[in-house]
Amino acid sequence: MNTLFGEKKANAGKRVFKSVEEYPEVPITLGTTLSNFTGDWRTFIPVVDESKCIKCYICWKFCPEPSIYIKEDGYVAVDYDYCKGCGICANECPTKAISMVREEK
């Protein structure tokens, strides 16, 4: 039986919810996301040059994984446990403060 929240998929897109209370509960936990490291298959890693960083946080905004974080001093850093090495942060950085370097394992 093909189901989506207990309804057939063909009818699931047609249902209109009138209030938030009508939405089905979805089992989402932060524990599973934070314990499943996803950065172990990458080839390149982003390296931040703080002397070029202007703290615009564009890299932080565009990161598809929450692997870029802002340190107490305002500069950004990369959590390599979750970084997939996609290079979006380096591509979006206006001052080219992030460079992609081949990871040595």
JOMOFEN-V611588 format. One record per backbone hydrogen bond with DSSP energy under -0.5 kcal/mol. NH is the residue of the N-H (numbers start at 0). CO is the residue of the C=O. Records with the same first field share a line. If there is no record, write none. Layout:
NH = CO + CO
This chain:
2 = 0
3 = 6
6 = 3
8 = 1
10 = 7
11 = 7
12 = 8
13 = 10
14 = 10 + 11
16 = 14
21 = 18
22 = 19
27 = 25
32 = 28
33 = 29
34 = 30
35 = 31
36 = 34
37 = 80
38 = 80
44 = 100
46 = 98
48 = 96
49 = 47
51 = 48
52 = 48
60 = 56
61 = 57
62 = 58
66 = 64
67 = 64
68 = 66 + 76
70 = 68 + 74
73 = 70
76 = 68
78 = 66
79 = 77
81 = 78
82 = 78
90 = 86
91 = 87
92 = 88
95 = 92
98 = 46 + 96
100 = 44 + 98
102 = 42
104 = 102
